[in-house]
Amino acid sequence: MKIETLAVHAGHCIDPATGSVAPPIYLSTTFERQADGSYPLGYNYIRDNNPNREALEKGLSELEGGVAAAAFSSGSAATMGVFQALSPGNHVIAPLDAYSGTAALLREVFMPWGLAVTFVDMTNPTEVEQAIQSNTRLIWVETPSNPMLKITDIGKISNIAHQADAHCVCDNTWATPIGQSPLKSGADLVVHSTTKYLGGHSDVLGGIAITKVEDDFFNRIRKIQTTGGAVASPFDCWLVFRGIQTLPYRMRAHSENALKVATFLSEHPKVEAVHYPGLKQHPGHEIATSQMQLFGGMLSFQVKGGREMAFAVVAKVKLFTRATSLGGVESLIEHRASIEGAGTKTPDNLLRVSVGLEHADDLIEDLAQALN
Ligand SMILES: *Cc1c(COP(=O)(O)O)cnc(C)c1O
């Protein structure tokens, strides 16, 4: 089945009780037990399971080509669930330019808890190989990366992980299952912040971990999800589940717009550099072409004139909203270094853009006047 069809139908069914086409939202915290003690319908208590959560997990794992998924209350909670499934003393290899919240979790929560972590340039497989230790159990990949849009070869890094008996986990938030299939490229587990493109309308917080096989590692993540309870609410699951139905068409439009905006910026005299994997001059373009179906809606660019000029540009935009986050229908722009705070390696003249679903001509016109 093609991805557009899967997006509309995976996990969906006509409600048997009423015939409703759109799924009902099940708010009940508890479910009736039979006289013999059993739960024939499979639901007992909301933290353990809920029909809306189950539908989202089923639908999204089909879309990613996985076999099971665990939905969490945020992308960061899903990330935590994955690291918590390891044991103190284990070693993790993570990218130097991971999402800043993931780096903060590793440095401030999991290193004190006992994980050993090496941060490397994940785009360089030799550096990753050299970082392997006898206790390496997980390699974290994020591609395209945030905010430099660096491209990591998922197949190569997965091979390195498997030779070391470690799991390769890919944060696929930016590419989405429409743009890239990490499980098919070799990764064992995919993590999403469903807050972004999957929800798609900047109105829901959520996360999910999707696995290629139901192994002990995934069962531990499931245990952490249901016993810890950092789960997505029924309504939040419902919103993400609805968002997914239009995801293939949205991603195509996001990607088309982003390529047009990136091309415009790359030819602008006041722009020093543009980072977008869809541009031929991007250092990761070749790998991106081989593992991505779409280059996505995220890009960043560096202006001439440093931090001052970067702030001047974001002060002048009219159509773009100055805000963090990404993946919604509206275009956003942000000065990334100041949101990441002290110690960031992000260049001070860099602006990150989430290209929305407005017409590309209007977006380009707005950036043109802001750069003038
Ligand atoms: C936003 C984001 C996260 C964190 O997700 P939340 O839902 O905000 O907790 C993780 N990874 C990437 C790449 C993100 O963009």
The ligand as an SDF file (V2000), in Angstrom:
LIG
                    3D

 15 15  0  0  0  0  0  0  0  0999 V2000
   11.1620   19.2550   19.4120 C   0  0  0  0  0  0  0  0  0  0  0  0
   12.1330   18.1520   19.2530 C   0  0  0  0  0  0  0  0  0  0  0  0
   12.3180   17.2050   20.2730 C   0  0  0  0  0  0  0  0  0  0  0  0
   11.6070   17.3050   21.6120 C   0  0  0  0  0  0  0  0  0  0  0  0
   10.2440   17.1460   21.5050 O   0  0  0  0  0  0  0  0  0  0  0  0
    9.1620   17.7580   22.5410 P   0  0  0  0  0  0  0  0  0  0  0  0
    7.8870   17.2530   22.0150 O   0  0  0  0  0  0  0  0  0  0  0  0
    9.3030   19.2540   22.4930 O   0  0  0  0  0  0  0  0  0  0  0  0
    9.5180   17.2490   23.8940 O   0  0  0  0  0  0  0  0  0  0  0  0
   13.1990   16.1680   20.0420 C   0  0  0  0  0  0  0  0  0  0  0  0
   13.8860   16.0720   18.8880 N   0  0  0  0  0  0  0  0  0  0  0  0
   13.7460   16.9730   17.8910 C   0  0  0  0  0  0  0  0  0  0  0  0
   14.5480   16.8170   16.6530 C   0  0  0  0  0  0  0  0  0  0  0  0
   12.8620   18.0480   18.0420 C   0  0  0  0  0  0  0  0  0  0  0  0
   12.7390   18.9360   17.0480 O   0  0  0  0  0  0  0  0  0  0  0  0
  1  2  1  0
  2  3  1  0
  2 14  2  0
  3  4  1  0
  3 10  2  0
  4  5  1  0
  5  6  1  0
  6  7  2  0
  6  8  1  0
  6  9  1  0
 10 11  1  0
 11 12  2  0
 12 13  1  0
 12 14  1  0
 14 15  1  0
M  END
$$$$
